[in-house]
Amino acid sequence: MIFISMLGHVELAADVGNSAAVFPLQLLGFDVDVVNSVQFSSHTGYPFGYEGEVLDGRMLQKLIDGLERNGLLSGVGNVLTGFIGSESFLSAVADTVKKVKSLNSRCRYICDPVLGDNGKFYVPEGLAEIYKKDLLPLADVVTPNQFEVEQLTGVRVQSLKDAQAACRILHDMGVSLVLITSIVFPDASGDGDNCDGSATASTDPLAPPSKDVIGIFASRRHPPERRNECADEQYVVYSPKLPGHFTGTGDVCAALFLAWTAESNDDENKSVGSGLASALERVAGEFQCLQIHFVHCILSESWHFLLHFR
């Protein structure tokens, strides 16, 4: 299956964007055509800034026109987008997705709506409105982090109920599958406070087990003909927090989720529900292994290790 991956490209100092997403997809056996939305010297979090160029919509359109003239778009089964640095490029992405879907009605669009993290934008804030107006109605899968899902839905995500409410809004926009890649719960120890200030134990079996975990939440809205008792099928996985600061994690999560849901999506023998649960388990497990390997390599000052995704 052929993928078009439209993410940022960083020359040095960080595996983010296409540098982070393409390798897992190739390792899982997918053929990936890469389009870089930006070309930066480093990711945007460095203290002394970065240098490079942001591609505009005209540049993307020229690339897509070349692919179309040579008959290279009709075989595209998935389109993945991530870090995009300009409004014109993002608008051109919408046109590209429409074109590819018109050539292949089974093509999926996986939108990683990169806006920022930890309460801070690191792209122009105007991109959020373009995502809501033009991109989300086209998306089959969307993979925001906690900050991004709050910006797209207006729901402040502080609990699982908040995550469910935010996903309902995204589903109502037309997105069938949502993955919130990381949720930090402010009161993970319980439902509330006692008079002495201690936490009240939570009675919800799905509540976070401690404050030292990150939640990964998935929600799928099935079409009416495939619904059982409820419209939305949802799962949550808790992953232990690891020391350190990681970049490119959202790109890797989006790529892995794309790969494993593409496999379950094509398997008609799977029962409704089993595909998403299995995909979420695989993504959470592989992502945790990747982070643990990275931490061990930093501690041992060794960069030679082999990642097993299967």
SULKA-V663564 format. One record per pair of residues at least 12 apart in sequence whose ideal C-beta (glycine too) atoms are under 6 Angstrom apart, sorted by the first residue. I is the first residue (numbers start at 0). J is the second residue. Records with the same first field share a line. If there is no record, write none. Layout:
I = J / J
This chain:
0 = 29 / 76
1 = 30 / 74 / 75 / 76
2 = 29 / 31 / 77
3 = 32 / 75 / 78
4 = 17 / 20 / 21 / 31 / 33 / 79
5 = 34 / 36 / 80
6 = 20 / 81 / 82
7 = 36 / 37 / 82
8 = 35 / 38
9 = 39 / 42
10 = 40
12 = 41
13 = 42 / 246
14 = 247
15 = 42 / 246 / 247 / 250
16 = 82 / 250
17 = 33
19 = 247 / 250 / 251
20 = 250 / 254
21 = 33
23 = 254 / 255
24 = 254 / 258
26 = 308
27 = 258 / 308
34 = 62
36 = 54 / 83 / 88
37 = 53 / 84
38 = 51 / 52
39 = 51
42 = 246
43 = 121
53 = 84 / 85
54 = 88
55 = 85 / 87 / 88
56 = 87 / 88 / 90 / 91
59 = 88 / 91
60 = 91
63 = 95
72 = 99 / 102
73 = 102
75 = 99 / 106
76 = 106
77 = 107
78 = 96 / 99 / 108
79 = 109 / 257
80 = 92 / 110
81 = 111 / 113 / 250
82 = 113
86 = 125
89 = 126 / 129
93 = 133 / 134
96 = 108 / 137
107 = 139
108 = 137 / 138 / 139
109 = 140 / 257
110 = 134 / 138 / 141
111 = 142 / 253
112 = 130 / 143 / 147
114 = 127 / 147 / 150
115 = 146
116 = 144 / 146
127 = 150
131 = 151
135 = 172 / 174
136 = 172 / 173
138 = 174
139 = 175
140 = 176
141 = 174 / 177
142 = 178 / 180 / 253
144 = 180 / 181 / 249
145 = 181 / 182
148 = 165 / 179
152 = 165 / 168
157 = 185
162 = 179 / 216
166 = 218
170 = 220
175 = 220
176 = 219
177 = 218
178 = 217 / 256
179 = 216
180 = 249 / 252
181 = 213
182 = 214
184 = 207
187 = 207 / 209 / 210
188 = 210
189 = 201
207 = 237
211 = 240
212 = 237 / 239
213 = 238 / 240
214 = 235 / 237
215 = 236 / 283
216 = 235
217 = 234 / 275 / 279
218 = 231 / 233
219 = 232 / 275
225 = 271
232 = 272
234 = 276 / 279
236 = 279 / 283
238 = 283 / 287
241 = 290 / 294
252 = 286
255 = 282 / 285
256 = 282
259 = 278 / 281
260 = 278
263 = 278
285 = 308
292 = 304
